[in-house]
Amino acid sequence: MSIFTTEDGNKLNYAMHGNGNAPMLMLHGLSQSTLTFTGMLETLLPGRTLYLCDLPGHGDSYRPASYRAETMINDVAELLRDVINKPAIVYGHSLGSLIASGVAACEPELVSKLILSDPPLIVWDEPRWKKSIISSYFGWARKTLNAGLSVEQIVPMLQVAFPHRSKDVLKDQAIALSQMDAGIIDATLDAEIATRDDIMALFEKIRCPTLLLQADPRILAAASDEDILAIQARIKNTQHLKFAGADHDLHLWKQQKILEAVLGFIKL
């Protein structure tokens, strides 16, 4: 693991894997970390150099006084410019998809292709959000952080919520959750990070080829069919794949299918 310091003194923790010619940056979702992509590395590595970054408020990256998408977008753009130093494929899951979109919109020369995994537009749909299991999960996560529970205490609780996930995946999830700043949960849920209009304005500016990966709205998804259509209306060069039976954490639940979709897209 390495630390990158931005011009503003913000410290981002990142890891580099491989030494291929094609760089790819992977950005995780809220309450996750670089650990979330562990199971994808072996398949994605051939011919590529993979960069995994802890977003602000997660892992060993910095904790700002307030969380704003604009600042996080600038941080990641600097990492791309100064560390990777060539156009990269950028993969973003959930919160990471919003930051990835911002970089592609504001610094188009840094992003060759964009992959957005279940963008969390549900956050700005209050009726749907209040009934969502995702909302309940982050409410539980906030209480867990306040209680200061250990990784060993968190794992059994996650096993109840996610019985289909392996023990190794749940341990990584527990570690990531225990390391995060509870303040970023509040900032996300209170729309302090960004508003829906902010995010839609970013989508309007994206010109690179974009792959939209959608979870199953019947199960546990952060983007509805209407949300996906709204994104497609703004990003003109898109491919869209919807995965029946997949929950919000697509890369954990339907990992092989996600990998096949990603590899097919980036090889075009």
C-alpha positions as CSV (number, residue, x, y, z in Angstrom):
1,M,0.0,0.0,0.0
2,S,1.2,3.6,-0.7
3,I,0.1,7.1,0.3
4,F,-0.5,9.8,-2.3
5,T,-0.6,13.4,-1.1
6,T,-2.6,15.9,-3.1
7,E,-1.7,19.6,-3.6
8,D,-4.1,20.4,-0.8
9,G,-2.3,17.9,1.5
10,N,-5.1,15.3,1.4
11,K,-3.7,11.8,1.8
12,L,-5.1,8.9,-0.3
13,N,-4.2,5.3,0.4
14,Y,-3.8,3.2,-2.7
15,A,-2.5,-0.1,-3.9
16,M,-1.0,-1.0,-7.2
17,H,-1.1,-4.5,-8.7
18,G,0.6,-5.8,-11.9
19,N,2.7,-4.0,-14.5
20,G,0.6,-4.2,-17.7
21,N,0.3,-1.4,-20.3
22,A,-3.4,-0.7,-19.6
23,P,-4.1,1.1,-16.3
24,M,-7.4,0.6,-14.5
25,L,-8.5,2.5,-11.3
26,M,-11.1,0.9,-9.1
27,L,-13.2,3.0,-6.6
28,H,-15.3,1.3,-4.0
29,G,-18.6,2.2,-2.4
30,L,-19.7,3.6,0.9
31,S,-18.4,1.6,3.9
32,Q,-16.1,-0.5,1.7
33,S,-12.4,-0.1,0.8
34,T,-9.7,-1.5,-1.5
35,L,-10.4,-4.9,0.1
36,T,-13.7,-5.1,-1.7
37,F,-12.1,-5.8,-5.0
38,T,-9.7,-8.6,-3.8
39,G,-11.7,-11.4,-5.6
40,M,-11.5,-9.6,-8.9
41,L,-7.8,-8.9,-9.2
42,E,-6.6,-12.2,-10.6
43,T,-9.0,-12.1,-13.6
44,L,-8.5,-8.4,-14.4
45,L,-4.7,-8.3,-14.0
46,P,-3.4,-9.9,-17.3
47,G,-2.2,-7.0,-19.5
48,R,-3.2,-4.3,-17.0
49,T,-2.0,-2.4,-14.0
50,L,-4.7,-2.2,-11.4
51,Y,-4.9,0.7,-8.9
52,L,-7.2,0.5,-5.9
53,C,-7.9,3.6,-3.9
54,D,-9.4,4.1,-0.4
55,L,-11.8,7.0,-0.9
56,P,-11.7,9.8,1.8
57,G,-13.3,8.6,5.0
58,H,-12.4,5.0,4.3
59,G,-9.4,2.7,5.0
60,D,-6.2,4.7,5.6
61,S,-7.2,7.7,3.5
62,Y,-7.8,11.1,5.1
63,R,-10.8,12.3,7.1
64,P,-11.9,15.8,6.1
65,A,-13.9,18.1,8.2
66,S,-16.7,17.9,5.7
67,Y,-17.3,15.6,2.7
68,R,-18.0,17.1,-0.7
69,A,-18.0,15.2,-4.0
70,E,-16.1,18.1,-5.7
71,T,-13.2,17.6,-3.3
72,M,-13.1,13.8,-3.7
73,I,-13.3,14.2,-7.5
74,N,-10.3,16.5,-7.5
75,D,-8.4,14.1,-5.2
76,V,-8.9,11.2,-7.5
77,A,-8.2,13.2,-10.6
78,E,-4.8,14.2,-9.1
79,L,-4.1,10.5,-8.3
80,L,-4.8,9.7,-11.9
81,R,-2.7,12.5,-13.2
82,D,0.3,12.2,-11.0
83,V,0.5,8.5,-10.2
84,I,-1.0,6.7,-13.1
85,N,0.0,9.5,-15.6
86,K,-2.0,8.2,-18.6
87,P,-5.7,7.8,-19.5
88,A,-7.2,4.9,-17.5
89,I,-10.2,2.8,-17.4
90,V,-12.1,3.8,-14.2
91,Y,-14.4,1.4,-12.4
92,G,-16.7,2.9,-9.7
93,H,-19.1,1.1,-7.5
94,S,-22.0,2.9,-5.7
95,L,-20.4,6.1,-4.1
96,G,-17.3,5.3,-6.2
97,S,-19.4,5.5,-9.4
98,L,-20.3,9.0,-8.5
99,I,-16.7,10.0,-8.0
100,A,-15.7,8.2,-11.2
101,S,-18.4,10.1,-13.1
102,G,-17.1,13.3,-11.8
103,V,-13.6,12.6,-12.9
104,A,-14.8,11.5,-16.4
105,A,-16.9,14.7,-16.7
106,C,-14.4,17.2,-15.3
107,E,-11.1,15.7,-16.5
108,P,-12.0,13.8,-19.6
109,E,-8.4,13.3,-20.7
110,L,-7.8,11.1,-17.7
111,V,-10.5,8.5,-18.4
112,S,-10.5,6.3,-21.4
113,K,-13.5,4.2,-20.4
114,L,-15.9,4.4,-17.5
115,I,-17.7,1.6,-15.7
116,L,-20.5,2.5,-13.3
117,S,-21.7,-0.2,-11.0
118,D,-25.2,0.4,-9.5
119,P,-25.0,4.3,-9.1
120,P,-26.8,5.2,-5.8
121,L,-29.5,7.5,-7.2
122,I,-31.9,5.9,-4.6
123,V,-30.4,8.3,-2.0
124,W,-32.3,11.2,-3.6
125,D,-35.6,9.3,-3.8
126,E,-36.9,9.7,-0.3
127,P,-40.0,7.4,-0.4
128,R,-38.0,4.6,-2.0
129,W,-35.0,5.3,0.2
130,K,-36.9,5.0,3.4
131,K,-38.2,1.6,2.4
132,S,-34.9,0.3,1.2
133,I,-32.8,-2.3,2.9
134,I,-29.8,-0.2,1.9
135,S,-31.1,2.6,4.2
136,S,-31.5,0.1,7.0
137,Y,-28.0,-1.2,6.5
138,F,-26.3,2.2,6.8
139,G,-28.4,3.0,9.8
140,W,-27.1,-0.2,11.4
141,A,-23.5,0.7,10.2
142,R,-23.8,4.1,11.9
143,K,-24.8,2.5,15.2
144,T,-22.0,-0.2,14.9
145,L,-19.4,2.5,14.4
146,N,-20.7,4.5,17.4
147,A,-20.6,1.3,19.5
148,G,-16.9,0.8,18.6
149,L,-17.4,-2.9,17.8
150,S,-14.4,-5.0,16.8
151,V,-14.1,-6.9,13.5
152,E,-14.7,-10.2,15.3
153,Q,-18.0,-8.8,16.7
154,I,-19.1,-7.4,13.3
155,V,-18.5,-10.5,11.3
156,P,-21.3,-12.6,12.8
157,M,-23.7,-9.8,12.4
158,L,-22.8,-9.5,8.7
159,Q,-23.3,-13.3,8.3
160,V,-26.9,-12.9,9.3
161,A,-27.5,-10.1,6.9
162,F,-25.5,-11.6,4.0
163,P,-25.6,-15.4,4.4
164,H,-24.6,-16.0,0.8
165,R,-21.2,-14.3,1.2
166,S,-18.0,-16.2,2.1
167,K,-16.3,-15.8,5.4
168,D,-13.3,-14.1,3.8
169,V,-15.5,-11.6,2.0
170,L,-17.4,-10.9,5.2
171,K,-14.2,-10.4,7.1
172,D,-13.0,-7.9,4.5
173,Q,-16.3,-6.1,4.7
174,A,-16.1,-6.0,8.5
175,I,-12.5,-4.6,8.4
176,A,-13.6,-1.9,5.9
177,L,-16.6,-0.9,8.0
178,S,-14.6,-0.7,11.2
179,Q,-12.1,1.6,9.5
180,M,-14.5,4.1,8.0
181,D,-15.5,7.6,9.4
182,A,-19.1,7.6,10.4
183,G,-19.3,11.2,9.2
184,I,-19.3,10.2,5.6
185,I,-22.5,8.2,6.1
186,D,-24.2,11.3,7.4
187,A,-22.8,13.4,4.6
188,T,-24.0,10.9,2.0
189,L,-27.5,10.4,3.4
190,D,-28.0,14.2,4.1
191,A,-27.0,15.0,0.5
192,E,-24.0,17.0,1.8
193,I,-21.7,15.2,-0.6
194,A,-23.9,16.2,-3.6
195,T,-27.4,16.6,-4.8
196,R,-29.2,14.7,-7.5
197,D,-29.0,17.7,-9.8
198,D,-25.2,17.9,-9.2
199,I,-24.8,14.3,-10.2
200,M,-27.1,14.6,-13.3
201,A,-25.1,17.6,-14.4
202,L,-21.9,15.5,-14.3
203,F,-23.5,12.7,-16.4
204,E,-24.3,15.3,-19.0
205,K,-20.6,16.0,-19.5
206,I,-19.4,12.5,-19.9
207,R,-18.2,11.6,-23.5
208,C,-16.1,8.4,-23.0
209,P,-17.6,4.9,-23.6
210,T,-19.5,4.0,-20.5
211,L,-20.8,0.6,-19.1
212,L,-23.7,0.7,-16.7
213,L,-24.0,-2.3,-14.5
214,Q,-27.4,-2.6,-12.8
215,A,-28.4,-4.7,-9.8
216,D,-31.9,-6.2,-9.6
217,P,-34.4,-3.6,-8.3
218,R,-36.6,-6.4,-7.0
219,I,-33.9,-7.4,-4.5
220,L,-31.5,-4.7,-3.4
221,A,-30.5,-2.1,-5.9
222,A,-29.4,1.6,-5.6
223,A,-30.6,2.4,-9.2
224,S,-34.1,1.8,-10.5
225,D,-35.0,1.2,-14.1
226,E,-36.0,4.9,-14.3
227,D,-32.7,5.9,-12.8
228,I,-30.8,4.0,-15.5
229,L,-32.9,5.5,-18.3
230,A,-32.2,9.0,-16.8
231,I,-28.4,8.3,-16.9
232,Q,-28.6,6.9,-20.4
233,A,-30.4,10.0,-21.6
234,R,-27.4,12.0,-20.4
235,I,-24.4,9.8,-21.2
236,K,-24.8,9.2,-24.9
237,N,-22.2,6.5,-25.4
238,T,-23.4,3.7,-23.1
239,Q,-23.8,0.0,-22.8
240,H,-26.2,-1.3,-20.1
241,L,-26.4,-4.7,-18.4
242,K,-28.9,-5.6,-15.8
243,F,-28.2,-8.7,-13.6
244,A,-31.2,-10.6,-12.4
245,G,-30.8,-11.8,-8.9
246,A,-27.9,-9.5,-8.1
247,D,-27.9,-7.2,-5.1
248,H,-26.3,-3.8,-4.8
249,D,-22.8,-5.3,-4.3
250,L,-22.7,-6.7,-7.8
251,H,-19.0,-7.5,-7.6
252,L,-19.5,-9.8,-4.6
253,W,-22.8,-11.4,-5.5
254,K,-22.5,-12.0,-9.3
255,Q,-18.7,-11.6,-9.5
256,Q,-18.0,-14.0,-12.4
257,K,-20.7,-12.4,-14.6
258,I,-19.5,-8.9,-13.7
259,L,-16.0,-9.8,-14.6
260,E,-17.1,-11.2,-18.0
261,A,-19.1,-8.0,-18.7
262,V,-16.1,-5.8,-17.7
263,L,-13.6,-7.7,-19.7
264,G,-15.9,-7.7,-22.7
265,F,-16.3,-4.0,-22.5
266,I,-12.7,-3.0,-21.9
267,K,-11.5,-5.2,-24.8
268,L,-13.7,-3.5,-27.3
